[in-house]
Amino acid sequence: MSLITLTFGSKKPSAKPQDYTKVSQIDISTPMERHIMRQKLANGLEGKAEIKRACRFYAQENVYVVAQVTEGILCNEMKAFYGDKELELLQLESKYGDKARKGNVVGLTLKGINEWELEKGGVLNFRSA
């Protein structure tokens, strides 16, 4: 086996580059996108997320919610609202760290509500603090 074969692989075509672009799950986060998200958050922003699942972990008083962002951008510094209740957003987890944009699935740790009050398909509203 030569060094060229080890470095560049064999001459057999395994997958064509255009095959990779057809996959819908590929979502690339660029530094420019992250910069735009930071700018929008600095201007004061609102967002909405649809609840997929809510639960309380054993011996924890806070509720963990899996939701999908339907509008705007979310971040840890925002206040959460469900109906007429104001909730405390303790932590937001997403593929962008502590920020999420439309279409992202996020994990939210909320204080001030019980898991049975949150219905699947319900909408959480968020506003900049």
N, C-alpha and C positions, 0 to 999 in steps of 0.2 A: 504494500500500500504506500502510495507516495504522499508527500506532504501537501501537495495540491489537492488531492482527493480528501484528505483529512480536513483541510481548511475550507474548501469550497463545495465539498460533497461530490457525488458521482454525477455523471452526465445524464442520468435518468431524471426526467421531469416528475416531481412528486406532486406538487400543487402549483397551479398557475396563480400569479399575483391577483388576477381579477376575481378569483374564487373567494379571496378574503374580503373583498369589498361588498360582496353580496350578503354577508351576515349582518342581520339587523341588530344584534347585541353589542356590536362594537361602538363604543362611545369614547372619544378621545378628549381628555381634558388638557387644554393648552394654557400656557401662562397668560395669554391675552384674554381668554375666557374668564380665568380666575380674577384678573385685573378688572374686567368689566363688572363682574359680580361685586367686587369690593366697592367700586364707584357707585353702583346702584344702591347698595346697602347704606352708604354714607348719606345719600340724598333722602333717606326715609322711604320706607317701602312697606307694602302689604303683600301677604301671600295666603294661599289656601292649600289645605291638604285633605285628601279623602282618607278616612280611617279604613284600614284593611283588617286590623286585629288589635285588640287591647287585652292586656293581662297584667296581673300583679305577681311578681316573683315571691317565692316563699320568704316569709319574715321581712318583707319590704313594705314600706308604707306608700311608696310612689308607684304610679301606673306606667307601664311601658307600652307604647303604641307603635305599631307598624303602619305607616301611611304613605300615600303617594302624593307628591306635590302636583296640584292641578293648575295653580296660577302663581305667578310671581317667584320670589326667591325667599328662602327661609334661612335663618341663622340663629345662633344661641342668644343673641342680644335682643330677641323679639319677645313680645308678650303674646300668649295664646288665649283664644276665646272659643268657648263651645256653647252655643246658644247665648244665654245671658250670663254665663259664668266666666270669670276671669281666672285663668290658670297660670301657674308658674312653670315656665319651661326650664327645667334643670339642665337637660343635655339633649343635643341633637347629633345624630350620627348619620353620615352619608358617605358616598364615595369621594366627595370633595372635602371631607373632614367635618368641620362645624358649619358648613354652608350647603345648601341644596337648591337646585333650580327645577323648573317645570319638567315633569316626567320622572324625576328621581324618586326612588323608594327610600324612605328615611326611617330611622328609629328615634322615637321621642320619649324622654322621661318627663312625665308631668306630675305636678303636685297640685292638690286642690280638687280632685274629682275621684270617683270610684270607677273601677273598670266596667261595672254593669250599667253605668250611666252613658257610656260611650257606645253607640251603635255602629255596627259595620255599615259602611257607606255614608256615615255622617261626615260633616265637614268641620274641620278646625280652621279658624281664622287666625291670622298672625299680623301683628303690627309692630313697627319699630318702636322701641322704648324711648 
